[in-house]
């Protein structure tokens, strides 16, 4: 199909080209085309020079000059055979470029306000082709328009990208250790609490043989779990590491005030910000990046939780566990070896390729299985970073003894709950007691997410059997 369509395009070029140099070379031989012409197929075809200038500003391309002046993400119409130049000018200090799909041409990635770069290509195939910023999240955030060549109908619908090779990783394991939970404050009085956060952009395996570029807090997904007491004053020290490509910040759901601290923590690469807030409400609260495009920053790993203990602490348990669920949007399905690229279109459609615990496919399995003993009590601090999917949190083979629904640590907990819904940007605290040995399976009970997209883990419990509870040999 694509070959026939390209043949038709070549025929149209032969009939409608404004200037032919008069030479058709032998099949398989390169031509020596004169000035003002270019080789298309086996012909030297004359072209017209067409140029457009775009200004990168506030997550959009703004047309500069001519019919596109002042238009956000304007259509760029050209004729078949035109030589097209697109110039990008930065009107802000950020990170942007322009790429034209199918033709595989792009400007350099620009940072400084006032900097500019251009791309050029021959419009050799009719169709409607997106021009867009390749920085993850920027296309979904609005930096996309169309180059319309000729009729606008053509082979662009048949472009199929191929995955590239896996990249070298910057860390052996992107997943936060679920047992890395700060100890209870054990305080009855308020205090100043200082927490330290770094925005870290890095490459890691999302599953064996497949890499992905994550944006993180402190180098893991989720970021650290923090702990304070209601009434404390929390000082947040936030650094965006030098060498990062993106601006980052932190929005704490535990904060009362503008943006949850997002404006106060906004940081360019190589800078540090500090702000403080009073912990006015007890609960388990999500934090996440709120720099545009917000859903992209969250999906790529920038979320975590802070526990604000109530004045009357929860009953003690033997073990505490920290788990967060997130949805990731890539161009290829799980099981595709290579380097997964972020997919803005999948994000826009809210169709995640991966749904994972602590940032990685089937995180807590194999050598990373969570361990426990019969008779132990376990408290799971569970949250959903999202950005989009709700979790039906369930532990196959056990029943939650206590459920502090929506992370309400003041009201009496629900009892004997099988599955609990946790919304994006929300959290829950559950207690479970292990009565018999088994491999208890953590899942999002929207089970396609668990068994095909990765939201699955195991708590391996060892100890003596109790045939009165379960007997496999009746």
C-alpha positions as CSV (number, residue, x, y, z in Angstrom):
1,X,0.0,0.0,0.0
2,X,2.7,2.5,1.0
3,X,4.7,1.6,-2.1
4,X,1.8,2.2,-4.5
5,X,1.0,5.5,-2.8
6,X,4.6,6.7,-3.1
7,X,4.5,5.7,-6.8
8,X,1.4,7.8,-7.3
9,X,3.2,10.7,-5.5
10,X,6.1,10.3,-7.9
11,X,3.8,10.4,-10.9
12,X,2.2,13.6,-9.6
13,X,5.7,15.1,-9.3
14,X,6.5,14.2,-12.9
15,X,3.3,15.9,-14.2
16,X,3.2,18.9,-11.9
17,X,6.8,19.9,-11.1
18,X,7.5,23.6,-11.9
19,X,10.9,22.9,-13.4
20,X,12.7,19.8,-14.7
21,X,16.4,19.9,-15.3
22,X,15.9,17.6,-18.3
23,X,17.8,14.6,-16.9
24,X,16.4,11.2,-15.9
25,X,19.3,9.0,-14.8
26,X,19.5,5.3,-15.3
27,X,17.7,3.2,-12.7
28,X,19.9,2.8,-9.6
29,X,22.3,5.6,-10.5
30,X,22.5,9.0,-8.6
31,X,21.9,12.1,-10.6
32,X,24.0,15.2,-10.7
33,X,21.2,17.7,-10.3
34,X,21.8,21.4,-11.1
35,X,21.2,24.4,-9.0
36,X,17.6,24.9,-8.0
37,X,16.7,21.2,-8.4
38,X,16.8,18.1,-6.2
39,X,16.6,14.4,-6.9
40,X,13.2,12.8,-6.3
41,X,13.1,9.2,-7.4
42,X,15.1,9.1,-10.6
43,X,14.4,12.7,-11.6
44,X,15.9,16.1,-11.0
45,X,12.9,18.2,-9.9
46,X,12.9,21.9,-9.4
47,X,11.7,23.2,-6.0
48,X,10.5,26.4,-4.5
49,X,12.0,27.6,-1.2
50,X,9.4,28.0,1.5
51,X,10.3,29.2,5.0
52,X,8.4,29.5,8.3
53,X,9.5,31.0,11.7
54,X,8.0,29.7,15.0
55,X,8.5,31.2,18.4
56,X,8.6,28.8,21.4
57,X,6.6,30.3,24.2
58,X,4.4,29.0,27.0
59,X,4.2,25.4,25.7
60,X,3.2,26.4,22.2
61,X,4.7,27.3,18.8
62,X,3.7,30.9,17.9
63,X,3.9,31.8,14.2
64,X,6.1,34.8,13.3
65,X,5.4,36.8,10.2
66,X,3.2,36.3,7.1
67,X,-0.1,34.5,7.2
68,X,0.9,32.6,10.4
69,X,1.8,35.6,12.5
70,X,0.6,35.3,16.1
71,X,-1.2,32.0,15.5
72,X,-0.6,29.3,18.0
73,X,0.6,26.0,16.5
74,X,-0.3,27.1,12.9
75,X,-0.8,24.8,10.0
76,X,2.2,25.1,7.6
77,X,0.9,24.5,4.0
78,X,3.5,23.7,1.3
79,X,3.4,22.2,-2.2
80,X,4.8,18.9,-3.2
81,X,8.5,19.3,-4.1
82,X,9.0,22.5,-2.0
83,X,12.2,22.9,0.0
84,X,10.9,23.7,3.5
85,X,12.8,25.5,6.2
86,X,11.5,25.9,9.7
87,X,13.3,28.2,12.1
88,X,12.7,28.0,15.8
89,X,13.3,31.0,18.1
90,X,13.3,30.7,21.9
91,X,11.2,33.3,23.7
92,X,11.8,31.8,27.1
93,X,14.5,29.9,29.0
94,X,13.4,26.3,28.8
95,X,14.1,23.3,26.6
96,X,12.5,23.0,23.2
97,X,13.1,21.8,19.7
98,X,11.1,21.2,16.5
99,X,10.9,17.8,14.8
100,X,8.9,16.9,11.6
101,X,7.6,13.3,11.7
102,X,8.2,11.0,8.7
103,X,11.0,13.3,7.4
104,X,13.0,12.7,10.5
105,X,14.5,16.2,10.7
106,X,14.8,18.3,13.8
107,X,16.4,21.4,15.1
108,X,18.9,21.3,18.0
109,X,17.4,21.4,21.4
110,X,17.5,25.0,22.5
111,X,17.7,26.4,26.1
112,X,18.6,30.1,26.1
113,X,16.1,32.8,25.5
114,X,16.8,34.3,22.1
115,X,18.6,31.3,20.7
116,X,17.5,29.8,17.4
117,X,18.1,27.0,15.0
118,X,16.6,25.7,11.7
119,X,15.7,22.5,9.9
120,X,15.3,22.0,6.2
121,X,13.8,19.2,4.1
122,X,12.3,18.5,0.7
123,X,8.5,17.9,0.7
124,X,8.8,14.8,-1.3
125,X,5.6,13.0,-0.2
126,X,2.1,14.4,0.1
127,X,0.5,14.1,3.5
128,X,-0.2,15.7,6.8
129,X,2.8,15.5,9.1
130,X,3.1,16.7,12.7
131,X,5.8,19.1,13.7
132,X,6.3,19.0,17.5
133,X,8.7,19.4,20.4
134,X,10.4,16.1,21.2
135,X,11.0,17.0,24.9
136,X,8.8,14.5,26.8
137,X,5.5,15.9,27.7
138,X,5.8,19.0,25.6
139,X,3.8,17.5,22.6
140,X,1.0,16.5,25.0
141,X,1.3,19.9,26.6
142,X,0.4,21.6,23.4
143,X,3.6,22.0,21.3
144,X,2.4,20.4,18.1
145,X,1.1,21.5,14.7
146,X,0.9,20.2,11.1
147,X,2.9,20.5,8.0
148,X,0.4,20.0,5.2
149,X,2.0,18.9,1.9
150,X,-0.1,19.2,-1.2
151,X,-3.5,17.6,-0.7
152,X,-2.6,16.6,2.8
153,X,-3.4,13.0,2.0
154,X,-0.5,10.6,1.9
155,X,1.8,8.1,3.5
156,X,2.0,9.7,6.9
157,X,-0.6,7.3,8.2
158,X,1.7,4.4,7.4
159,X,4.8,5.5,9.4
160,X,5.7,2.9,12.0
161,X,8.5,3.7,14.4
162,X,10.9,1.0,15.5
163,X,12.3,0.7,19.1
164,X,16.0,1.5,19.5
165,X,18.6,-0.4,21.5
166,X,18.5,-0.4,25.3
167,X,20.6,2.3,26.8
168,X,23.3,2.0,29.5
169,X,21.6,2.4,32.9
170,X,22.5,4.9,35.6
171,X,21.2,2.7,38.5
172,X,20.7,-1.0,39.0
173,X,17.2,-0.7,40.3
174,X,14.8,2.3,39.9
175,X,12.3,0.9,42.4
176,X,12.3,2.4,45.9
177,X,13.0,-0.2,48.6
178,X,9.5,-0.8,50.1
179,X,11.0,-1.3,53.6
180,X,12.8,2.1,53.4
181,X,10.3,3.7,55.8
182,X,11.4,6.3,58.4
183,X,10.8,5.4,62.0
184,X,7.8,6.9,63.9
185,X,8.6,10.3,65.4
186,X,7.8,9.0,68.9
187,X,7.2,12.7,69.9
188,X,4.5,14.3,71.8
189,X,5.7,17.9,71.1
190,X,6.0,19.7,67.8
191,X,9.4,20.3,66.1
192,X,11.1,21.6,63.0
193,X,11.6,18.9,60.5
194,X,14.1,19.3,57.5
195,X,13.7,17.2,54.4
196,X,16.1,17.1,51.5
197,X,15.1,16.4,47.9
198,X,16.9,16.2,44.6
199,X,15.4,16.1,41.1
200,X,17.4,13.3,39.3
201,X,16.9,12.4,35.6
202,X,18.3,9.0,34.8
203,X,18.0,5.8,32.7
204,X,17.0,2.6,34.3
205,X,15.4,-0.7,33.4
206,X,11.6,-0.7,33.5
207,X,11.8,-4.5,33.0
208,X,14.6,-6.9,32.1
209,X,16.2,-5.9,28.7
210,X,14.1,-2.7,28.4
211,X,15.2,0.8,29.5
212,X,13.4,4.0,30.1
213,X,14.3,7.6,31.0
214,X,12.9,8.4,34.4
215,X,12.5,11.7,36.2
216,X,12.7,11.1,39.9
217,X,13.1,12.5,43.4
218,X,16.4,11.2,44.9
219,X,16.9,8.7,42.1
220,X,14.1,6.2,42.8
221,X,10.4,5.8,42.1
222,X,8.7,6.8,44.2
223,X,10.8,9.4,45.9
224,X,11.5,9.1,49.7
225,X,8.8,8.6,52.2
226,X,9.0,11.4,54.8
227,X,7.5,11.5,58.3
228,X,6.5,14.4,60.5
229,X,3.9,15.0,63.3
230,X,0.9,17.2,63.1
231,X,1.8,20.7,64.2
232,X,5.5,20.4,63.0
233,X,7.1,23.0,60.7
234,X,8.6,21.2,57.7
235,X,11.5,22.8,55.8
236,X,11.8,21.5,52.3
237,X,15.3,21.8,50.7
238,X,14.8,21.1,47.0
239,X,17.7,20.9,44.4
240,X,17.4,20.4,40.7
241,X,20.7,18.7,39.8
242,X,23.1,20.4,37.4
243,X,23.0,18.4,34.2
244,X,19.3,17.8,34.2
245,X,17.4,18.9,31.1
246,X,14.2,20.0,32.7
247,X,12.8,22.4,35.3
248,X,11.3,20.6,38.3
249,X,9.5,21.4,41.5
250,X,7.3,19.8,44.3
251,X,3.6,20.1,45.1
252,X,2.9,18.6,48.5
253,X,-0.7,17.7,49.1
254,X,0.0,18.2,52.8
255,X,0.7,21.9,52.3
256,X,-1.9,24.7,52.8
257,X,-0.9,27.4,50.4
258,X,-0.2,28.3,46.8
259,X,0.3,25.2,44.6
260,X,1.2,23.1,47.6
261,X,4.7,24.7,47.4
262,X,5.1,24.2,43.7
263,X,5.8,27.9,43.0
264,X,8.2,28.1,46.0
265,X,10.2,25.1,44.8
266,X,10.4,25.8,41.1
267,X,14.0,25.2,40.1
268,X,16.1,25.3,37.0
269,X,18.9,22.8,36.6
270,X,21.7,23.5,39.0
271,X,19.7,25.5,41.5
272,X,18.2,25.0,45.0
273,X,15.1,26.3,46.7
274,X,13.9,26.2,50.3
275,X,10.5,26.8,51.8
276,X,8.6,25.8,54.9
277,X,5.1,24.8,55.8
278,X,3.1,23.9,58.9
279,X,1.7,20.4,59.0
280,X,-1.8,21.3,59.9
281,X,-3.6,18.1,59.1
282,X,-2.7,14.5,59.9
283,X,-2.7,11.9,57.1
284,X,-0.7,10.2,54.4
285,X,-0.2,12.7,51.6
286,X,1.1,12.5,48.1
287,X,3.7,14.9,46.7
288,X,4.5,15.2,43.0
289,X,6.1,17.5,40.4
290,X,3.9,20.3,39.1
291,X,6.1,21.7,36.3
292,X,4.4,21.7,32.9
293,X,3.6,19.2,31.4
294,X,2.5,18.0,34.9
295,X,1.1,14.6,33.8
296,X,4.4,13.8,32.0
297,X,6.5,14.7,35.0
298,X,4.4,12.5,37.3
299,X,4.2,9.6,34.9
300,X,8.0,9.5,34.4
301,X,8.4,9.0,38.2
302,X,8.1,12.3,40.1
303,X,5.9,11.4,43.0
304,X,6.2,10.2,46.6
305,X,4.4,10.5,50.0
306,X,4.8,12.2,53.4
307,X,3.2,10.9,56.5
308,X,1.9,13.5,59.0
309,X,1.3,11.5,62.2
310,X,-1.8,12.4,64.3
311,X,-1.4,13.5,67.9
312,X,-2.5,10.0,68.9
313,X,-0.3,7.7,66.9
314,X,-1.6,4.5,65.1
315,X,-1.1,1.2,67.0
316,X,2.4,-0.2,66.6
317,X,3.0,-3.0,64.0
318,X,5.9,-5.3,63.3
319,X,6.7,-4.1,59.8
320,X,5.9,-1.0,57.7
321,X,6.0,-1.0,53.9
322,X,5.9,1.9,51.4
323,X,4.4,1.3,47.9
324,X,3.1,3.6,45.2
325,X,1.4,2.8,41.9
326,X,1.9,4.8,38.8
327,X,1.0,4.6,35.1
328,X,3.6,5.0,32.3
329,X,3.0,5.8,28.7
330,X,5.4,4.3,26.1
331,X,5.4,3.6,22.4
332,X,5.8,-0.1,22.7
333,X,4.1,-2.7,24.9
334,X,5.7,-4.5,27.8
335,X,8.1,-7.2,26.8
336,X,9.6,-5.2,23.9
337,X,13.3,-5.2,24.4
338,X,15.1,-1.9,23.8
339,X,14.8,1.7,24.9
340,X,11.1,2.7,25.5
341,X,10.2,6.2,24.5
342,X,7.6,8.2,26.2
343,X,4.4,8.5,24.1
344,X,2.5,11.8,24.3
345,X,-0.4,10.4,22.3
346,X,-0.9,7.5,24.7
347,X,-0.8,10.0,27.6
348,X,-3.4,12.2,26.0
349,X,-5.7,9.1,25.5
350,X,-5.0,8.0,29.1
351,X,-4.0,4.6,27.8
352,X,-1.0,3.5,29.8
353,X,1.4,0.9,28.5
354,X,2.7,0.1,32.0
355,X,0.9,0.2,35.4
356,X,3.5,-0.4,38.0
357,X,4.4,-0.5,41.7
358,X,7.4,1.6,42.6
359,X,8.2,2.4,39.0
360,X,9.0,-1.0,37.6
361,X,7.2,-3.9,35.9
362,X,6.4,-6.7,38.4
363,X,8.6,-5.0,40.9
364,X,8.4,-7.1,44.0
365,X,8.9,-10.5,42.5
366,X,11.9,-12.9,42.2
367,X,14.8,-11.6,44.3
368,X,12.9,-8.5,45.2
369,X,10.0,-10.3,46.9
370,X,8.9,-8.7,50.2
371,X,9.5,-11.0,53.1
372,X,7.5,-11.6,56.2
373,X,6.8,-14.2,58.9
374,X,3.7,-15.9,60.1
375,X,2.2,-14.0,63.0
376,X,3.7,-10.6,61.9
377,X,1.6,-7.6,61.5
378,X,2.3,-5.4,58.5
379,X,1.2,-1.8,57.8
380,X,1.2,-0.8,54.1
381,X,1.4,2.8,53.2
382,X,0.0,2.8,49.7
383,X,-0.5,5.7,47.3
384,X,-1.3,6.4,43.7
385,X,1.0,8.8,41.9
386,X,-1.0,8.3,38.6
387,X,-1.3,10.6,36.8
388,X,-4.5,9.0,35.6
389,X,-5.4,5.5,36.7
390,X,-7.3,4.6,39.9
391,X,-6.1,1.5,41.8
392,X,-8.2,-1.3,43.1
393,X,-5.7,-2.3,45.7
394,X,-5.9,-6.0,46.7
395,X,-3.8,-8.6,48.4
396,X,-4.6,-12.1,47.0
397,X,-4.9,-14.6,49.8
398,X,-5.4,-12.1,52.7
399,X,-8.0,-9.7,54.0
400,X,-7.1,-6.2,55.3
401,X,-7.6,-6.1,59.1
402,X,-7.8,-2.3,59.3
403,X,-8.2,0.2,56.4
404,X,-7.7,3.9,57.0
405,X,-9.7,4.9,54.0
406,X,-8.4,7.8,52.0
407,X,-5.5,7.9,54.5
408,X,-7.8,9.4,57.2
409,X,-5.8,8.7,60.4
410,X,-8.3,10.3,62.8
411,X,-11.5,8.3,62.1
412,X,-11.9,4.7,63.1
413,X,-10.6,2.4,60.4
414,X,-12.8,0.1,58.3
415,X,-12.5,-3.6,59.2
416,X,-12.1,-6.8,57.2
417,X,-11.8,-5.2,53.7
418,X,-11.0,-7.3,50.6
419,X,-10.2,-4.5,48.0
420,X,-9.9,-0.7,48.5
421,X,-10.1,1.9,45.8
422,X,-7.3,4.5,45.8
423,X,-7.7,7.5,43.4
424,X,-4.8,9.3,41.6
425,X,-3.2,11.6,44.0
426,X,-4.7,9.7,46.9
427,X,-3.5,7.2,49.5
428,X,-4.6,4.6,52.0
429,X,-3.1,2.9,55.0
430,X,-3.9,-0.8,55.5
431,X,-3.0,-3.3,58.2
432,X,-2.7,-7.0,57.7
433,X,-1.8,-10.0,59.9
434,X,-0.3,-13.1,58.2
435,X,-1.8,-16.2,59.7
436,X,-0.3,-18.9,57.4
437,X,2.6,-19.2,55.1
438,X,2.0,-18.3,51.4
439,X,3.0,-16.1,48.6
440,X,0.5,-13.3,48.9
441,X,0.1,-11.4,45.7
442,X,-0.2,-7.6,45.6
443,X,-2.3,-6.4,42.7
444,X,-4.3,-3.7,41.2
445,X,-7.5,-5.8,40.8
446,X,-8.1,-4.3,37.4
447,X,-6.2,-7.4,36.5
448,X,-5.0,-6.6,33.0
449,X,-2.9,-4.0,34.8
450,X,-1.5,-6.6,37.2
451,X,-0.7,-9.4,34.8
452,X,0.0,-7.6,31.5
453,X,1.1,-4.1,32.5
454,X,3.1,-4.9,35.6
455,X,1.1,-3.9,38.8
456,X,2.0,-7.0,40.7
457,X,4.2,-8.0,43.6
458,X,4.6,-10.8,46.1
459,X,4.8,-10.8,49.9
460,X,6.4,-14.2,50.7
461,X,5.4,-15.3,54.2
462,X,7.2,-18.2,55.9
463,X,6.4,-20.1,59.1
464,X,4.3,-23.0,60.4
465,X,1.1,-24.1,58.7
466,X,-2.3,-24.0,60.4
467,X,-4.6,-26.6,58.9
468,X,-7.6,-25.1,60.7
469,X,-7.2,-22.0,58.6
470,X,-6.4,-23.7,55.3
471,X,-5.9,-27.4,54.6
472,X,-4.6,-28.5,51.2
473,X,-4.8,-32.2,52.0
474,X,-8.5,-32.8,53.0
